[in-house]
Amino acid sequence: MTLLAAITRYARSTLLRPELLFIFILCLILWLFASLRSDNWFFGRLGFVFTSKDVSENHPRRRFSGLNNGPGPPKLKFQPGKDYDDIDGEEKFSDNLTNDEPEIYWHKEDNMAVYGIQGRRPTMEDRYQYKKSQDGTVQVYGIFDGHGGSAASQYTREHLLDTILDRVANEKDLSKIDFPLLLKEEILSHDKRFLALARENTDVSGSTCVVALLHGDKLYVANVGDSRAVMKEKSGSTFPLSLDHKPNLPEEQKRIEKAGGYIAFFGVWRVVGILATSRAIGDLPLKDANVINAEADVVTVNLREKEAEFMIIATDGLWDVISNEEATEFISDKLKEQFLGSKQLVIQAFLRGSMDNISVMVVKLDGTEEESRN
């Protein structure tokens, strides 16, 4: 028997056995799926085993993770030198779409505190903002979760709340303002301005948007996308202040399909197989195709009737791993902490395995002063 014949016989009796071929094909399928769906925790782990961490810009692993570059290695960074505290209004805003990425930010002022980390993403695309009118009677809070880059969330952070307050300042009698309509109109106008700028710069980024406006005993919460706001009542109940705009919601799916689009399931339901939210600021290609929009839903709450205690606004990096009720119960015990519990809730979400940027804003609504720990 020749050496070649011996090798062939050995291969047939061992390597080409049906069970071994089945295992090989199964491993190949898992590898292919893991490389595409790395934003799922389990398959993300497989993706890091079978694929390189340095993935090219056009790799499907990035395209099919919602244009957000996919999760990177764990990055829990609490470095005092990385403070992103420029919320005092002295920052010079610009239409430049290139900005340095913060890895972490925090801030506490008046009745609010916010904390955000890059987490397991390769870049930090979350942004936040807090503004108030000159006389302090109107306060506006915002959380913005970027995808496909940070241009949309950064631009929204720099401009949206200012335009809302400018509009309010032009009204002589605030009691006559239709705040829900105002918020809807200003968010749509803001989206149009950003899209014009994005078209000039060939930018395809997008962002969710949750804006809460507080005036007297009324709270108005406008939502675009799948970031979320919830409120805790003194009775202990948790009250949702927004509805996630997901592509598989019947009304959203019907609108998308009527516009000629479709939804596909890649780990989660996605508009045309790409975007995991059906509404957003920006996303120029999908806006041009008319399959998503920036129309906000607005919830109005009478704080006295609800006996509201506090509100949480957060990106889906929190809500992916923590429920509304868990979040409000957690914060209830942490309101005397330095950042009203927002920092501890962010860390809790990270430790539970959140694969996204995580930003949490806590706003006290009961009007009491809170002592902060140094």
PECORSUL-V457241 format. One record per residue. PHI is phi in radians with two decimals (* if undefined). OMEGA is omega in radians with two decimals (none if undefined). D_FIRST is the distance of its C-alpha to the first C-alpha in whole Angstrom. Layout:
PHI,OMEGA,D_FIRST / PHI,OMEGA,D_FIRST
This chain:
*,-3.14,0 / -1.30,3.12,4 / -1.09,3.13,7 / -1.10,3.13,8 / -1.15,3.13,6 / -1.14,3.13,7 / -1.12,3.14,10 / -1.08,3.14,11 / -1.11,3.14,10 / -1.13,-3.14,12 / -1.09,-3.14,15 / -1.14,-3.05,16 / -1.48,-3.09,16 / -2.13,-3.01,18 / -1.14,-3.08,20 / -1.73,3.08,20 / -1.16,-3.06,22 / -0.95,-3.10,25 / -1.16,3.12,28 / -1.22,3.08,26 / -1.11,3.12,27 / -1.08,3.13,30 / -1.11,3.12,31 / -1.10,-3.14,30 / -1.14,3.12,32 / -1.09,3.11,35 / -1.11,3.12,35 / -1.12,3.11,35 / -1.12,3.12,38 / -1.08,3.12,40 / -1.11,-3.14,39 / -1.12,-3.13,40 / -1.18,-3.14,43 / -1.13,-3.13,44 / -1.19,3.12,44 / -1.53,-3.00,47 / -1.99,-3.07,49 / -1.33,3.12,49 / -1.42,2.97,53 / -1.40,-3.01,52 / -1.01,-3.07,52 / -1.14,-3.11,49 / -1.26,3.02,47 / -1.11,3.09,48 / -1.12,3.09,47 / -1.11,-3.13,43 / -1.06,-3.14,44 / -1.30,3.10,45 / -1.34,-2.99,42 / -1.66,-3.11,40 / -2.25,-3.13,42 / -1.31,3.07,44 / -1.24,3.14,47 / -1.56,-3.05,49 / -1.77,-3.12,48 / -1.13,-3.05,49 / -1.07,-3.06,53 / -1.71,-3.12,51 / -1.15,3.14,48 / -1.03,3.10,49 / -1.04,3.08,49 / -1.51,-3.07,52 / -1.07,-3.03,53 / -1.57,3.03,53 / -1.80,3.05,54 / 1.40,3.14,58 / 1.02,-3.10,58 / -2.08,3.05,59 / 1.29,3.08,56 / 1.29,-3.11,54 / -1.31,3.06,54 / -1.81,3.13,54 / -1.18,-3.11,53 / -0.99,3.12,56 / -2.40,3.06,59 / -1.87,-2.96,62 / -2.07,3.08,65 / -2.03,-3.09,68 / -1.96,-3.12,69 / -0.95,-3.13,73 / -1.25,-3.10,73 / -1.77,-3.12,71 / -1.05,3.11,74 / -1.89,-2.99,74 / -1.63,3.12,78 / -2.30,-2.96,80 / -1.62,-3.02,81 / -1.42,3.08,85 / 1.58,-3.12,86 / -1.56,3.12,86 / -1.16,3.11,82 / -1.52,-3.08,83 / -1.34,-3.10,81 / -2.52,3.07,79 / -1.50,3.12,77 / -1.15,-3.07,74 / -1.55,3.11,71 / -1.81,-3.10,69 / -2.40,3.05,70 / -1.16,-3.09,69 / -1.58,3.01,67 / -1.33,3.04,68 / -1.65,-3.09,66 / -2.79,3.01,69 / -2.58,3.06,72 / -2.74,3.11,75 / -2.90,3.05,79 / -2.43,-3.14,82 / -2.77,3.14,85 / 0.91,-3.07,88 / -1.76,-3.08,86 / -2.25,2.99,83 / -2.58,-3.12,80 / -2.45,3.09,76 / -2.51,-3.14,73 / -2.54,3.09,70 / -2.32,3.09,66 / -1.18,3.11,63 / 1.14,-3.05,61 / -1.67,3.07,57 / -1.55,3.13,58 / -1.25,3.10,57 / -2.42,3.11,61 / -1.79,-3.11,64 / -1.93,3.03,66 / -1.27,3.02,68 / -2.46,3.11,72 / -2.50,3.03,75 / -2.80,3.05,79 / -2.47,3.13,82 / -2.43,3.05,85 / -2.54,3.13,89 / -1.19,-3.08,92 / -1.04,3.13,95 / -1.56,3.08,97 / 1.36,-3.09,94 / -1.39,3.11,95 / -2.13,3.11,92 / -2.09,-3.11,88 / -2.26,-3.09,85 / -2.17,-3.13,81 / -2.51,3.00,78 / -2.22,-3.05,74 / -2.34,-3.09,72 / -1.90,-3.10,68 / -1.41,3.01,66 / -2.57,-3.08,63 / 1.23,-3.06,61 / 2.07,-3.06,63 / -1.80,-3.06,67 / -1.05,-3.09,69 / -1.17,-3.13,70 / -1.21,3.11,71 / -1.17,3.13,72 / -1.10,3.12,75 / -1.16,3.09,76 / -1.03,-3.03,77 / -1.36,-2.93,79 / -2.16,-2.92,81 / -1.07,-3.07,81 / -1.16,3.08,83 / -1.13,-3.13,85 / -1.16,3.08,86 / -1.11,-3.13,87 / -1.22,3.06,89 / -1.10,3.12,91 / -1.14,3.12,91 / -1.12,-3.09,93 / -1.13,-3.13,95 / -1.40,3.13,96 / -1.69,-3.12,98 / -1.34,-3.10,101 / -2.05,-3.08,101 / -1.16,-3.12,98 / -1.19,-3.13,99 / -1.68,-3.11,98 / -1.35,2.99,95 / -1.54,-3.02,92 / -1.08,3.09,89 / -1.01,3.12,87 / -1.14,3.12,87 / -1.03,-3.13,88 / -1.10,3.13,84 / -1.07,-3.10,83 / -1.15,-3.10,84 / -1.22,3.10,84 / -1.18,3.10,80 / -1.13,3.11,80 / -1.13,3.10,82 / -1.08,3.13,79 / -1.07,3.13,76 / -1.09,3.12,78 / -1.13,3.14,78 / -1.18,3.14,75 / -1.07,3.09,73 / -1.10,3.11,75 / -1.19,3.13,75 / -1.11,3.13,71 / -1.12,3.11,71 / -1.16,-3.06,72 / -1.78,-3.10,70 / 0.91,-3.13,67 / -1.80,-3.08,66 / -1.98,-3.08,65 / -1.26,3.10,65 / -2.53,-3.13,67 / -2.75,2.92,69 / -1.33,-3.09,70 / -2.74,2.95,74 / -2.10,3.14,76 / -2.13,3.10,79 / -2.01,3.13,82 / -1.99,-3.10,86 / -1.99,3.11,88 / -2.46,-3.10,92 / 1.09,3.13,94 / -1.73,3.13,93 / -1.96,3.07,91 / -2.11,3.14,87 / -2.10,-3.11,85 / -2.08,3.11,82 / -1.84,-3.08,80 / -2.28,2.99,76 / -2.31,3.12,73 / 1.90,-3.02,70 / -2.07,2.82,68 / -1.30,-2.94,70 / -2.57,3.04,72 / -2.21,3.09,76 / -2.37,-3.11,77 / -2.25,3.08,80 / -1.83,3.07,81 / -1.61,-3.12,85 / -1.13,3.08,87 / -1.24,-3.11,86 / 1.82,-3.12,83 / -1.31,3.06,81 / -1.87,-3.06,79 / -2.02,3.13,80 / -1.26,-3.14,77 / -1.84,3.14,79 / -2.70,3.07,76 / -2.09,3.12,73 / -1.08,3.08,70 / -1.54,-3.13,69 / -1.81,-3.07,66 / -1.07,-3.07,64 / -1.53,2.99,64 / -1.11,-3.03,68 / -0.89,-3.11,69 / -1.17,-3.14,71 / -1.21,3.13,69 / -1.08,3.13,66 / -1.08,3.14,69 / -1.14,-3.13,70 / -1.11,-3.12,67 / -1.20,3.10,66 / -1.13,3.12,69 / -1.43,3.14,69 / 1.66,3.12,66 / -1.70,3.13,63 / -2.73,3.03,61 / -2.06,-3.12,60 / -2.38,-3.08,56 / -1.73,2.99,55 / -2.24,-3.04,53 / 1.42,2.99,53 / -2.38,3.10,57 / -1.25,-3.07,59 / -2.34,3.06,59 / -1.21,-3.04,61 / 0.77,3.07,59 / 1.30,-3.04,56 / -2.07,-2.93,57 / -1.71,-3.05,61 / -1.50,3.03,61 / -2.26,-3.04,65 / -1.63,3.07,67 / -2.43,-3.10,70 / -2.96,2.90,70 / -1.39,3.08,72 / 1.42,-3.06,70 / 1.01,-3.03,67 / -0.89,-3.11,68 / -1.05,-3.12,65 / -1.31,3.06,65 / -1.22,3.11,69 / -1.08,3.10,69 / -1.44,3.08,67 / 1.13,-3.13,70 / -1.69,3.00,67 / -2.30,3.08,69 / -2.53,-3.13,72 / -2.05,3.13,74 / -1.33,-3.08,77 / -1.56,2.89,78 / -1.66,-3.07,79 / -2.14,3.06,82 / -1.90,3.13,83 / -1.94,-3.09,86 / -2.29,2.97,87 / -1.55,-3.01,91 / -1.17,3.12,90 / -1.21,3.13,93 / -1.12,-3.12,92 / -1.45,-3.05,89 / 0.86,-3.05,90 / -1.26,3.11,87 / -1.84,3.12,86 / -2.76,3.13,83 / -2.22,3.03,80 / -2.04,2.98,77 / -2.05,-3.06,75 / -2.64,3.05,72 / -1.38,-3.05,68 / -1.23,3.00,66 / -1.06,3.03,64 / -1.45,-2.98,66 / -1.24,3.07,66 / -1.15,-3.04,63 / -2.20,-3.10,63 / -2.34,-3.11,66 / -1.39,3.10,68 / -0.96,-3.07,72 / -1.17,3.10,73 / -1.10,-3.11,71 / -1.13,-3.11,72 / -1.20,3.10,76 / -1.13,3.14,76 / -1.11,-3.09,74 / -1.19,-3.13,77 / -0.95,-3.12,80 / -1.57,-3.02,79 / -2.15,-3.05,79 / -1.17,3.12,82 / -1.60,3.09,83 / -1.30,-3.03,80 / -1.00,-3.12,80 / -1.92,3.10,79 / 0.96,3.11,80 / 1.53,-3.09,76 / -1.11,3.14,74 / -1.10,-3.12,72 / -1.11,-3.14,71 / -1.22,3.07,70 / -1.07,-3.14,68 / -1.11,3.11,66 / -1.05,3.12,66 / -1.12,3.10,64 / -1.08,-3.11,62 / -1.17,3.08,61 / -1.43,3.02,60 / 1.81,3.12,58 / -1.00,-3.09,60 / -1.75,-3.02,57 / -2.05,2.87,60 / -1.02,-3.12,63 / -2.26,3.08,66 / -2.28,-3.12,70 / -2.30,3.04,72 / -2.02,3.09,76 / -2.02,-3.12,79 / -2.18,3.09,82 / -1.33,-3.06,85 / -2.05,-3.08,87 / -1.62,3.03,90 / 1.40,-3.14,92 / -1.56,3.07,92 / -1.41,-3.10,91 / -2.06,3.07,88 / -1.42,-3.13,88 / -1.87,3.06,85 / -1.43,3.12,83 / -1.46,none,83
